[in-house]
Amino acid sequence: MDTPAAPPLARTPLHDFGDALREAFTAVPVTTVRWLFIALLLGLLIWVVTLPRDRVRPPAEAGAGWSSNLKLWAAVALVIQIGIYLIF
């Protein structure tokens, strides 16, 4: 037994907004988006590196070895991400 086809959905203002947004986003070249994202990561890297030391240290009870330096590991992760986006 065949089921009847559903009636088409009514077009709402959100459809028009979504279509306009999609057209605006697809008009931006991918290379531009890539460089903007790399610039965002570089800005985040600068922010991480300039954070005060007392804001990124673990509590005094925890070990204070080199592995507890949160700025170092955040910077390493960001540099890896920047490198990946620059290569690919």
N, CA, C and O atoms as CSV, one atom per row, in Angstrom:
chain,resi,resn,atom,element,x,y,z
A,1,MET,N,N,0.836,-1.158,0.000
A,1,MET,CA,C,0.000,0.000,0.000
A,1,MET,C,C,0.895,1.238,0.000
A,1,MET,O,O,1.807,1.360,0.817
A,2,ASP,N,N,0.621,2.145,-0.921
A,2,ASP,CA,C,1.406,3.373,-1.027
A,2,ASP,C,C,0.911,4.406,-0.024
A,2,ASP,O,O,-0.290,4.577,0.184
A,3,THR,N,N,1.882,5.095,0.596
A,3,THR,CA,C,1.505,6.176,1.510
A,3,THR,C,C,1.464,7.477,0.724
A,3,THR,O,O,2.278,7.685,-0.177
A,4,PRO,N,N,0.531,8.344,1.054
A,4,PRO,CA,C,0.445,9.609,0.310
A,4,PRO,C,C,1.666,10.487,0.608
A,4,PRO,O,O,2.222,10.450,1.706
A,5,ALA,N,N,2.058,11.257,-0.369
A,5,ALA,CA,C,3.204,12.159,-0.209
A,5,ALA,C,C,2.838,13.283,0.747
A,5,ALA,O,O,1.712,13.781,0.755
A,6,ALA,N,N,3.805,13.662,1.539
A,6,ALA,CA,C,3.575,14.756,2.485
A,6,ALA,C,C,3.498,16.071,1.720
A,6,ALA,O,O,4.205,16.252,0.729
A,7,PRO,N,N,2.659,16.979,2.164
A,7,PRO,CA,C,2.565,18.273,1.481
A,7,PRO,C,C,3.862,19.059,1.687
A,7,PRO,O,O,4.527,18.888,2.709
A,8,PRO,N,N,4.227,19.910,0.740
A,8,PRO,CA,C,5.469,20.681,0.895
A,8,PRO,C,C,5.375,21.619,2.103
A,8,PRO,O,O,4.313,22.157,2.420
A,9,LEU,N,N,6.509,21.792,2.754
A,9,LEU,CA,C,6.549,22.665,3.922
A,9,LEU,C,C,6.424,24.124,3.502
A,9,LEU,O,O,6.892,24.519,2.434
A,10,ALA,N,N,5.797,24.899,4.341
A,10,ALA,CA,C,5.644,26.324,4.060
A,10,ALA,C,C,7.001,27.020,4.239
A,10,ALA,O,O,7.772,26.669,5.133
A,11,ARG,N,N,7.277,27.980,3.404
A,11,ARG,CA,C,8.537,28.732,3.481
A,11,ARG,C,C,8.381,29.836,4.519
A,11,ARG,O,O,7.435,30.622,4.467
A,12,THR,N,N,9.321,29.887,5.465
A,12,THR,CA,C,9.252,30.871,6.539
A,12,THR,C,C,10.361,31.902,6.349
A,12,THR,O,O,11.243,31.700,5.514
A,13,PRO,N,N,10.339,32.992,7.098
A,13,PRO,CA,C,11.427,33.974,7.016
A,13,PRO,C,C,12.782,33.374,7.396
A,13,PRO,O,O,13.816,33.860,6.940
A,14,LEU,N,N,12.791,32.336,8.215
A,14,LEU,CA,C,14.053,31.686,8.560
A,14,LEU,C,C,14.694,31.010,7.345
A,14,LEU,O,O,15.918,30.934,7.245
A,15,HIS,N,N,13.869,30.526,6.434
A,15,HIS,CA,C,14.408,29.945,5.205
A,15,HIS,C,C,15.155,31.015,4.403
A,15,HIS,O,O,16.254,30.775,3.902
A,16,ASP,N,N,14.548,32.191,4.290
A,16,ASP,CA,C,15.182,33.277,3.541
A,16,ASP,C,C,16.477,33.727,4.227
A,16,ASP,O,O,17.486,33.975,3.567
A,17,PHE,N,N,16.433,33.826,5.546
A,17,PHE,CA,C,17.634,34.210,6.286
A,17,PHE,C,C,18.734,33.165,6.106
A,17,PHE,O,O,19.892,33.513,5.873
A,18,GLY,N,N,18.377,31.902,6.212
A,18,GLY,CA,C,19.351,30.825,6.028
A,18,GLY,C,C,19.944,30.817,4.635
A,18,GLY,O,O,21.146,30.606,4.469
A,19,ASP,N,N,19.106,31.046,3.626
A,19,ASP,CA,C,19.608,31.104,2.249
A,19,ASP,C,C,20.565,32.279,2.059
A,19,ASP,O,O,21.602,32.133,1.412
A,20,ALA,N,N,20.228,33.437,2.616
A,20,ALA,CA,C,21.096,34.613,2.495
A,20,ALA,C,C,22.420,34.380,3.211
A,20,ALA,O,O,23.480,34.749,2.705
A,21,LEU,N,N,22.359,33.771,4.378
A,21,LEU,CA,C,23.582,33.475,5.132
A,21,LEU,C,C,24.454,32.475,4.381
A,21,LEU,O,O,25.672,32.640,4.320
A,22,ARG,N,N,23.854,31.459,3.822
A,22,ARG,CA,C,24.592,30.456,3.044
A,22,ARG,C,C,25.262,31.092,1.828
A,22,ARG,O,O,26.415,30.786,1.524
A,23,GLU,N,N,24.549,31.969,1.138
A,23,GLU,CA,C,25.134,32.646,-0.019
A,23,GLU,C,C,26.297,33.548,0.398
A,23,GLU,O,O,27.311,33.615,-0.298
A,24,ALA,N,N,26.153,34.237,1.528
A,24,ALA,CA,C,27.228,35.110,2.009
A,24,ALA,C,C,28.468,34.299,2.386
A,24,ALA,O,O,29.590,34.694,2.070
A,25,PHE,N,N,28.267,33.178,3.055
A,25,PHE,CA,C,29.407,32.354,3.464
A,25,PHE,C,C,30.094,31.690,2.275
A,25,PHE,O,O,31.318,31.560,2.265
A,26,THR,N,N,29.335,31.276,1.292
A,26,THR,CA,C,29.957,30.636,0.130
A,26,THR,C,C,30.638,31.649,-0.792
A,26,THR,O,O,31.415,31.263,-1.665
A,27,ALA,N,N,30.356,32.932,-0.605
A,27,ALA,CA,C,31.012,33.957,-1.416
A,27,ALA,C,C,32.428,34.247,-0.931
A,27,ALA,O,O,33.225,34.824,-1.670
A,28,VAL,N,N,32.754,33.851,0.307
A,28,VAL,CA,C,34.086,34.096,0.858
A,28,VAL,C,C,35.019,32.992,0.370
A,28,VAL,O,O,34.711,31.813,0.540
A,29,PRO,N,N,36.159,33.352,-0.237
A,29,PRO,CA,C,37.081,32.324,-0.717
A,29,PRO,C,C,37.653,31.494,0.432
A,29,PRO,O,O,37.881,32.010,1.526
A,30,VAL,N,N,37.881,30.216,0.174
A,30,VAL,CA,C,38.391,29.302,1.196
A,30,VAL,C,C,39.767,29.748,1.684
A,30,VAL,O,O,40.078,29.601,2.865
A,31,THR,N,N,40.582,30.283,0.801
A,31,THR,CA,C,41.914,30.748,1.202
A,31,THR,C,C,41.808,31.876,2.232
A,31,THR,O,O,42.586,31.926,3.184
A,32,THR,N,N,40.869,32.755,2.043
A,32,THR,CA,C,40.664,33.845,2.994
A,32,THR,C,C,40.255,33.308,4.358
A,32,THR,O,O,40.750,33.770,5.386
A,33,VAL,N,N,39.363,32.347,4.367
A,33,VAL,CA,C,38.913,31.746,5.615
A,33,VAL,C,C,40.081,31.048,6.309
A,33,VAL,O,O,40.230,31.128,7.529
A,34,ARG,N,N,40.896,30.373,5.529
A,34,ARG,CA,C,42.061,29.682,6.094
A,34,ARG,C,C,42.997,30.665,6.790
A,34,ARG,O,O,43.427,30.413,7.916
A,35,TRP,N,N,43.316,31.780,6.139
A,35,TRP,CA,C,44.227,32.760,6.738
A,35,TRP,C,C,43.594,33.460,7.940
A,35,TRP,O,O,44.291,33.793,8.898
A,36,LEU,N,N,42.296,33.684,7.897
A,36,LEU,CA,C,41.619,34.260,9.065
A,36,LEU,C,C,41.686,33.311,10.255
A,36,LEU,O,O,41.883,33.746,11.390
A,37,PHE,N,N,41.523,32.018,9.998
A,37,PHE,CA,C,41.593,31.041,11.079
A,37,PHE,C,C,43.006,30.946,11.639
A,37,PHE,O,O,43.183,30.831,12.851
A,38,ILE,N,N,44.008,30.994,10.777
A,38,ILE,CA,C,45.397,30.981,11.239
A,38,ILE,C,C,45.675,32.238,12.062
A,38,ILE,O,O,46.358,32.168,13.084
A,39,ALA,N,N,45.156,33.379,11.631
A,39,ALA,CA,C,45.336,34.613,12.398
A,39,ALA,C,C,44.668,34.504,13.768
A,39,ALA,O,O,45.199,35.006,14.759
A,40,LEU,N,N,43.511,33.853,13.828
A,40,LEU,CA,C,42.844,33.635,15.104
A,40,LEU,C,C,43.704,32.778,16.032
A,40,LEU,O,O,43.837,33.080,17.217
A,41,LEU,N,N,44.286,31.707,15.489
A,41,LEU,CA,C,45.159,30.854,16.293
A,41,LEU,C,C,46.413,31.602,16.742
A,41,LEU,O,O,46.871,31.412,17.869
A,42,LEU,N,N,46.970,32.444,15.881
A,42,LEU,CA,C,48.137,33.237,16.276
A,42,LEU,C,C,47.778,34.221,17.388
A,42,LEU,O,O,48.555,34.411,18.323
A,43,GLY,N,N,46.624,34.835,17.291
A,43,GLY,CA,C,46.170,35.727,18.354
A,43,GLY,C,C,45.987,34.991,19.668
A,43,GLY,O,O,46.340,35.504,20.731
A,44,LEU,N,N,45.439,33.798,19.594
A,44,LEU,CA,C,45.280,32.984,20.793
A,44,LEU,C,C,46.635,32.592,21.371
A,44,LEU,O,O,46.808,32.575,22.589
A,45,LEU,N,N,47.599,32.276,20.502
A,45,LEU,CA,C,48.953,31.944,20.952
A,45,LEU,C,C,49.595,33.130,21.668
A,45,LEU,O,O,50.220,32.961,22.715
A,46,ILE,N,N,49.443,34.315,21.113
A,46,ILE,CA,C,49.995,35.523,21.749
A,46,ILE,C,C,49.340,35.745,23.111
A,46,ILE,O,O,50.016,36.094,24.079
A,47,TRP,N,N,48.042,35.546,23.182
A,47,TRP,CA,C,47.342,35.719,24.449
A,47,TRP,C,C,47.836,34.709,25.493
A,47,TRP,O,O,48.072,35.067,26.648
A,48,VAL,N,N,47.988,33.453,25.080
A,48,VAL,CA,C,48.457,32.419,26.008
A,48,VAL,C,C,49.853,32.744,26.513
A,48,VAL,O,O,50.127,32.611,27.706
A,49,VAL,N,N,50.735,33.165,25.622
A,49,VAL,CA,C,52.125,33.438,26.006
A,49,VAL,C,C,52.208,34.642,26.944
A,49,VAL,O,O,53.095,34.694,27.796
A,50,THR,N,N,51.314,35.595,26.806
A,50,THR,CA,C,51.380,36.802,27.637
A,50,THR,C,C,50.579,36.695,28.938
A,50,THR,O,O,50.532,37.654,29.708
A,51,LEU,N,N,49.954,35.555,29.192
A,51,LEU,CA,C,49.233,35.383,30.456
A,51,LEU,C,C,50.204,35.466,31.624
A,51,LEU,O,O,51.330,34.977,31.525
A,52,PRO,N,N,49.788,36.080,32.734
A,52,PRO,CA,C,50.665,36.128,33.901
A,52,PRO,C,C,50.944,34.724,34.447
A,52,PRO,O,O,50.092,33.837,34.389
A,53,ARG,N,N,52.132,34.549,34.967
A,53,ARG,CA,C,52.553,33.240,35.456
A,53,ARG,C,C,51.651,32.718,36.575
A,53,ARG,O,O,51.386,31.517,36.643
A,54,ASP,N,N,51.181,33.596,37.444
A,54,ASP,CA,C,50.358,33.132,38.565
A,54,ASP,C,C,48.972,32.651,38.121
A,54,ASP,O,O,48.284,31.970,38.882
A,55,ARG,N,N,48.558,32.996,36.898
A,55,ARG,CA,C,47.252,32.555,36.388
A,55,ARG,C,C,47.301,31.163,35.784
A,55,ARG,O,O,46.256,30.542,35.588
A,56,VAL,N,N,48.487,30.661,35.487
A,56,VAL,CA,C,48.583,29.376,34.792
A,56,VAL,C,C,49.321,28.316,35.597
A,56,VAL,O,O,49.526,27.202,35.114
A,57,ARG,N,N,49.721,28.651,36.816
A,57,ARG,CA,C,50.407,27.673,37.664
A,57,ARG,C,C,49.383,26.822,38.399
A,57,ARG,O,O,48.315,27.308,38.769
A,58,PRO,N,N,49.708,25.556,38.610
A,58,PRO,CA,C,48.805,24.722,39.408
A,58,PRO,C,C,48.875,25.141,40.880
A,58,PRO,O,O,49.767,25.899,41.262
A,59,PRO,N,N,47.958,24.663,41.696
A,59,PRO,CA,C,47.999,25.003,43.122
A,59,PRO,C,C,49.336,24.614,43.744
A,59,PRO,O,O,50.054,23.763,43.219
A,60,ALA,N,N,49.658,25.246,44.863
A,60,ALA,CA,C,50.955,25.037,45.509
A,60,ALA,C,C,51.154,23.595,45.944
A,60,ALA,O,O,52.292,23.131,46.022
A,61,GLU,N,N,50.076,22.874,46.228
A,61,GLU,CA,C,50.226,21.495,46.686
A,61,GLU,C,C,50.702,20.568,45.566
A,61,GLU,O,O,51.340,19.550,45.832
A,62,ALA,N,N,50.398,20.914,44.336
A,62,ALA,CA,C,50.764,20.048,43.216
A,62,ALA,C,C,52.259,20.169,42.920
A,62,ALA,O,O,52.917,21.132,43.314
A,63,GLY,N,N,52.762,19.176,42.223
A,63,GLY,CA,C,54.169,19.208,41.840
A,63,GLY,C,C,54.454,20.381,40.922
A,63,GLY,O,O,53.602,20.790,40.133
A,64,ALA,N,N,55.651,20.916,41.031
A,64,ALA,CA,C,55.993,22.101,40.248
A,64,ALA,C,C,57.045,21.769,39.199
A,64,ALA,O,O,57.943,22.575,38.954
A,65,GLY,N,N,56.954,20.626,38.589
A,65,GLY,CA,C,57.917,20.237,37.560
A,65,GLY,C,C,57.650,20.952,36.248
A,65,GLY,O,O,56.698,21.723,36.130
A,66,TRP,N,N,58.494,20.691,35.271
A,66,TRP,CA,C,58.350,21.357,33.971
A,66,TRP,C,C,57.073,20.930,33.271
A,66,TRP,O,O,56.548,21.673,32.441
A,67,SER,N,N,56.563,19.750,33.589
A,67,SER,CA,C,55.340,19.280,32.931
A,67,SER,C,C,54.096,20.004,33.426
A,67,SER,O,O,53.033,19.883,32.818
A,68,SER,N,N,54.206,20.750,34.512
A,68,SER,CA,C,53.038,21.469,35.020
A,68,SER,C,C,52.927,22.885,34.454
A,68,SER,O,O,52.045,23.645,34.855
A,69,ASN,N,N,53.807,23.239,33.535
A,69,ASN,CA,C,53.765,24.554,32.909
A,69,ASN,C,C,52.664,24.557,31.838
A,69,ASN,O,O,52.876,24.083,30.722
A,70,LEU,N,N,51.510,25.085,32.184
A,70,LEU,CA,C,50.363,25.047,31.278
A,70,LEU,C,C,50.562,25.924,30.050
A,70,LEU,O,O,50.077,25.589,28.969
A,71,LYS,N,N,51.265,27.039,30.199
A,71,LYS,CA,C,51.519,27.909,29.050
A,71,LYS,C,C,52.334,27.176,27.997
A,71,LYS,O,O,52.075,27.310,26.801
A,72,LEU,N,N,53.311,26.410,28.436
A,72,LEU,CA,C,54.152,25.666,27.499
A,72,LEU,C,C,53.318,24.709,26.671
A,72,LEU,O,O,53.434,24.681,25.446
A,73,TRP,N,N,52.476,23.923,27.330
A,73,TRP,CA,C,51.698,22.918,26.603
A,73,TRP,C,C,50.605,23.545,25.746
A,73,TRP,O,O,50.292,23.026,24.674
A,74,ALA,N,N,50.034,24.623,26.187
A,74,ALA,CA,C,49.047,25.320,25.354
A,74,ALA,C,C,49.723,25.891,24.114
A,74,ALA,O,O,49.169,25.827,23.016
A,75,ALA,N,N,50.925,26.454,24.288
A,75,ALA,CA,C,51.659,27.009,23.155
A,75,ALA,C,C,52.066,25.904,22.186
A,75,ALA,O,O,51.989,26.086,20.971
A,76,VAL,N,N,52.498,24.763,22.712
A,76,VAL,CA,C,52.876,23.639,21.846
A,76,VAL,C,C,51.675,23.175,21.026
A,76,VAL,O,O,51.792,22.950,19.822
A,77,ALA,N,N,50.524,23.033,21.679
A,77,ALA,CA,C,49.321,22.599,20.965
A,77,ALA,C,C,48.921,23.603,19.886
A,77,ALA,O,O,48.539,23.211,18.784
A,78,LEU,N,N,49.006,24.884,20.197
A,78,LEU,CA,C,48.643,25.910,19.216
A,78,LEU,C,C,49.618,25.944,18.047
A,78,LEU,O,O,49.207,26.110,16.899
A,79,VAL,N,N,50.911,25.789,18.333
A,79,VAL,CA,C,51.901,25.784,17.249
A,79,VAL,C,C,51.674,24.583,16.336
A,79,VAL,O,O,51.807,24.699,15.118
A,80,ILE,N,N,51.337,23.441,16.907
A,80,ILE,CA,C,51.034,22.253,16.077
A,80,ILE,C,C,49.818,22.524,15.199
A,80,ILE,O,O,49.826,22.200,14.011
A,81,GLN,N,N,48.780,23.112,15.771
A,81,GLN,CA,C,47.587,23.407,14.988
A,81,GLN,C,C,47.874,24.406,13.878
A,81,GLN,O,O,47.398,24.244,12.755
A,82,ILE,N,N,48.650,25.434,14.188
A,82,ILE,CA,C,49.019,26.431,13.176
A,82,ILE,C,C,49.807,25.758,12.067
A,82,ILE,O,O,49.571,26.016,10.886
A,83,GLY,N,N,50.742,24.896,12.443
A,83,GLY,CA,C,51.529,24.177,11.442
A,83,GLY,C,C,50.674,23.312,10.541
A,83,GLY,O,O,50.886,23.268,9.329
A,84,ILE,N,N,49.716,22.629,11.124
A,84,ILE,CA,C,48.822,21.786,10.323
A,84,ILE,C,C,48.031,22.623,9.319
A,84,ILE,O,O,47.896,22.246,8.156
A,85,TYR,N,N,47.513,23.757,9.778
A,85,TYR,CA,C,46.727,24.601,8.868
A,85,TYR,C,C,47.607,25.280,7.817
A,85,TYR,O,O,47.136,25.561,6.715
A,86,LEU,N,N,48.866,25.547,8.137
A,86,LEU,CA,C,49.764,26.122,7.139
A,86,LEU,C,C,50.145,25.090,6.073
A,86,LEU,O,O,50.295,25.429,4.899
A,87,ILE,N,N,50.297,23.842,6.484
A,87,ILE,CA,C,50.707,22.790,5.542
A,87,ILE,C,C,49.552,22.326,4.689
A,87,ILE,O,O,49.680,22.212,3.470
A,88,PHE,N,N,48.436,22.061,5.312
A,88,PHE,CA,C,47.305,21.503,4.588
A,88,PHE,C,C,46.312,22.575,4.308
A,88,PHE,O,O,45.274,22.313,3.701
